[in-house]
């Protein structure tokens, strides 16, 4: 592979007459954690949904490991190596924890899926304890763990995390970010949308700031933490 793992250029997404993203550029190198910051309504979730091919784009390009995703649907994006853990978790409430995990591997055709379920249970012991319970019976933190574990079941090369700490108690937030740090250390590439900008930048290599559908700042995470504009707007 030459160039970044993910390369987004001049991306535009419109909902009817409303412009959600305009001229967005973003890159993610293999092995990086990249944080995407912005206020509510800035377009962060739309950008992740465009990358995972859940929403159509109106202009620009998205390349993943050199492959143009312009004509690729969501199932093909997963097969190529992009997994999306969405805002709000979106677990299948009536299905068991185990079945939710198996759903995450539905594009795979290898014989290692059962072994990866065991890996998920090792990484998330609470899920193992609740393997046969309906996912809807889990706590919010447990459902977030399940959403991340389900995404990892596709063996992604790029993991999109949308607000993994949303609505969680501080102790569970620390647990979720410990998992993100572990994934980073193991070489998983992550594009992270997170309301807690300080925590996101502490765990990221680089960051971007999205404002009203346009990228306004980018740079190494340490520089963004020190940037007065970022501090005033997002770090308090």
C-alpha positions as CSV (number, residue, x, y, z in Angstrom):
1,X,0.0,0.0,0.0
2,X,1.2,3.5,-0.8
3,X,-0.3,6.6,0.8
4,X,-2.7,6.7,3.7
5,X,-5.0,3.8,4.6
6,X,-8.0,6.2,4.4
7,X,-8.0,9.2,2.0
8,X,-11.0,11.5,1.9
9,X,-10.9,14.4,-0.6
10,X,-13.2,17.3,-1.1
11,X,-16.2,15.3,0.3
12,X,-19.6,16.8,0.1
13,X,-22.8,15.3,1.5
14,X,-26.2,17.0,1.3
15,X,-29.6,16.1,2.8
16,X,-32.0,17.7,0.5
17,X,-31.1,21.3,0.4
18,X,-29.0,21.1,3.6
19,X,-25.2,20.8,3.3
20,X,-23.9,18.4,6.0
21,X,-20.3,18.3,4.7
22,X,-18.6,20.6,2.3
23,X,-15.1,20.2,0.9
24,X,-13.9,17.8,3.6
25,X,-10.4,16.4,3.4
26,X,-9.1,13.8,5.9
27,X,-6.5,11.1,6.0
28,X,-5.8,8.2,8.4
29,X,-2.5,6.3,8.2
30,X,-2.4,2.6,9.1
31,X,-1.9,2.1,12.8
32,X,-3.1,5.6,13.8
33,X,-5.8,6.8,16.1
34,X,-7.3,10.0,14.7
35,X,-9.7,12.0,16.7
36,X,-12.5,13.9,15.0
37,X,-13.8,16.8,17.1
38,X,-16.7,19.2,16.7
39,X,-19.9,20.5,18.2
40,X,-23.2,18.7,17.9
41,X,-24.4,19.0,14.3
42,X,-21.0,19.7,12.9
43,X,-21.2,16.6,10.6
44,X,-19.0,14.1,12.4
45,X,-21.5,11.3,12.3
46,X,-22.3,12.0,8.7
47,X,-18.6,11.7,7.8
48,X,-18.3,8.3,9.5
49,X,-21.5,7.2,7.8
50,X,-20.2,8.3,4.4
51,X,-16.9,6.4,5.0
52,X,-18.8,3.2,5.9
53,X,-21.1,3.8,2.9
54,X,-24.3,4.1,4.9
55,X,-25.0,7.5,3.3
56,X,-24.3,8.5,-0.3
57,X,-21.9,11.4,-1.1
58,X,-22.6,14.2,-3.5
59,X,-19.1,15.1,-4.5
60,X,-15.5,14.3,-3.7
61,X,-13.8,10.9,-3.1
62,X,-13.2,8.3,-0.5
63,X,-10.3,5.9,-1.0
64,X,-9.6,3.0,1.3
65,X,-6.2,1.3,0.7
66,X,-6.3,2.6,-2.8
67,X,-9.9,1.3,-3.5
68,X,-12.4,4.0,-4.6
69,X,-15.4,3.6,-2.4
70,X,-17.6,5.7,-4.6
71,X,-19.6,2.8,-6.0
72,X,-19.2,0.5,-3.0
73,X,-22.1,-0.3,-0.7
74,X,-22.0,-0.9,3.1
75,X,-21.6,-4.7,2.9
76,X,-18.6,-4.4,0.5
77,X,-17.1,-1.7,2.8
78,X,-17.2,-4.2,5.7
79,X,-15.7,-6.9,3.5
80,X,-12.9,-4.5,2.5
81,X,-12.0,-4.0,6.2
82,X,-14.1,-1.0,7.5
83,X,-16.1,-1.6,10.6
84,X,-18.4,1.0,12.2
85,X,-19.4,1.1,15.9
86,X,-22.3,3.6,15.7
87,X,-23.5,6.3,18.0
88,X,-26.2,4.9,20.2
89,X,-24.7,1.4,20.1
90,X,-27.5,-0.1,17.9
91,X,-27.3,-3.6,19.3
92,X,-30.0,-6.1,18.4
93,X,-31.9,-5.9,21.7
94,X,-33.8,-9.2,21.4
95,X,-30.8,-11.2,20.2
96,X,-28.3,-12.7,22.5
97,X,-24.9,-11.2,23.1
98,X,-23.3,-14.1,21.3
99,X,-25.6,-13.7,18.3
100,X,-24.8,-10.0,18.1
101,X,-21.1,-10.9,17.9
102,X,-21.7,-13.5,15.2
103,X,-23.6,-10.8,13.2
104,X,-20.4,-8.8,13.2
105,X,-18.7,-11.6,11.3
106,X,-21.4,-12.1,8.7
107,X,-19.2,-11.1,5.8
108,X,-16.4,-13.5,6.7
109,X,-16.0,-16.9,5.1
110,X,-13.1,-18.3,7.2
111,X,-13.2,-20.9,10.0
112,X,-12.0,-18.7,12.8
113,X,-15.2,-16.9,13.8
114,X,-15.7,-19.1,16.9
115,X,-12.2,-18.4,18.0
116,X,-12.7,-14.7,17.6
117,X,-15.9,-14.9,19.8
118,X,-13.6,-16.3,22.4
119,X,-11.1,-13.4,21.9
120,X,-14.0,-11.0,22.3
121,X,-15.0,-12.7,25.6
122,X,-11.4,-12.5,26.8
123,X,-11.2,-8.8,26.0
124,X,-14.7,-8.1,27.4
125,X,-15.2,-10.5,30.3
126,X,-18.6,-9.0,31.2
127,X,-19.9,-10.1,27.8
128,X,-18.8,-13.6,28.4
129,X,-20.8,-13.6,31.7
130,X,-23.9,-12.5,29.7
131,X,-23.3,-14.4,26.5
132,X,-26.8,-15.9,26.3
133,X,-28.7,-12.9,27.6
134,X,-30.6,-10.6,25.3
135,X,-28.4,-7.6,24.4
136,X,-31.2,-5.3,25.4
137,X,-30.9,-6.4,29.0
138,X,-27.3,-5.1,29.3
139,X,-26.3,-1.9,30.9
140,X,-25.3,1.1,28.7
141,X,-21.7,0.4,29.3
142,X,-22.0,-3.3,28.5
143,X,-23.9,-2.4,25.3
144,X,-21.1,-0.1,24.3
145,X,-18.6,-2.9,24.9
146,X,-20.8,-5.2,22.8
147,X,-21.0,-2.6,19.9
148,X,-17.2,-2.4,19.8
149,X,-16.7,-6.1,20.1
150,X,-19.2,-6.7,17.3
151,X,-17.4,-4.3,15.0
152,X,-14.1,-6.1,15.8
153,X,-15.6,-9.4,14.8
154,X,-15.2,-8.4,11.1
155,X,-11.4,-8.2,11.7
156,X,-11.4,-4.6,10.5
157,X,-8.4,-2.7,9.2
158,X,-10.2,0.5,10.0
159,X,-12.5,0.9,13.1
160,X,-14.9,3.8,13.1
161,X,-16.0,4.7,16.7
162,X,-18.8,7.2,17.1
163,X,-19.2,8.6,20.6
164,X,-18.1,5.5,22.5
165,X,-18.4,7.3,25.9
166,X,-21.8,8.9,25.3
167,X,-24.0,8.6,28.4
168,X,-21.6,6.5,30.4
169,X,-20.5,7.0,34.0
170,X,-16.9,8.1,34.5
171,X,-15.7,4.6,35.6
172,X,-17.1,3.0,32.4
173,X,-15.6,5.8,30.3
174,X,-12.2,4.9,31.7
175,X,-12.8,1.3,30.9
176,X,-13.8,2.0,27.3
177,X,-10.8,4.2,26.7
178,X,-8.5,1.6,28.2
179,X,-9.9,-0.8,25.5
180,X,-9.2,1.9,22.9
181,X,-5.6,2.2,24.1
182,X,-5.2,-1.6,24.0
183,X,-6.5,-1.7,20.4
184,X,-4.2,1.1,19.4
185,X,-1.2,-0.7,20.9
186,X,-2.2,-3.9,19.0
187,X,-2.1,-1.9,15.7
188,X,-5.8,-1.4,15.0
189,X,-6.4,1.8,13.0
190,X,-9.1,4.0,14.6
191,X,-11.1,7.1,13.5
192,X,-12.7,8.3,16.7
193,X,-15.6,10.7,17.2
194,X,-15.8,11.6,20.9
195,X,-17.6,14.3,22.9
196,X,-14.9,14.3,25.5
197,X,-12.3,16.1,23.4
198,X,-9.6,16.1,26.0
199,X,-9.8,12.3,26.5
200,X,-10.0,11.7,22.8
201,X,-6.8,13.8,22.1
202,X,-5.0,12.1,24.9
203,X,-5.5,8.8,23.1
204,X,-5.0,10.0,19.5
205,X,-2.0,10.5,17.3
206,X,-3.6,13.3,15.3
207,X,-6.9,15.2,15.3
208,X,-9.3,17.2,13.1
209,X,-11.8,19.8,14.0
210,X,-15.1,19.9,12.0
211,X,-17.2,23.0,12.2
212,X,-20.6,23.3,10.4
213,X,-19.6,20.7,7.8
214,X,-16.1,22.1,7.1
215,X,-12.7,21.1,8.4
216,X,-11.2,24.1,10.3
217,X,-8.2,22.7,12.1
218,X,-5.9,19.6,11.9
219,X,-2.6,18.6,13.5
220,X,-0.9,16.4,16.0
221,X,-3.0,15.7,19.0
222,X,-0.5,17.4,21.4
223,X,-0.6,20.6,19.3
224,X,-4.5,20.6,19.3
225,X,-4.6,20.2,23.0
226,X,-2.4,23.3,23.3
227,X,-4.3,25.3,20.7
228,X,-6.2,28.1,22.4
229,X,-9.1,27.9,19.9
230,X,-9.5,24.2,20.7
231,X,-9.2,24.8,24.4
232,X,-11.8,27.5,24.5
233,X,-14.3,25.6,22.2
234,X,-13.9,22.0,23.4
235,X,-11.6,21.6,26.4
236,X,-13.2,24.1,28.8
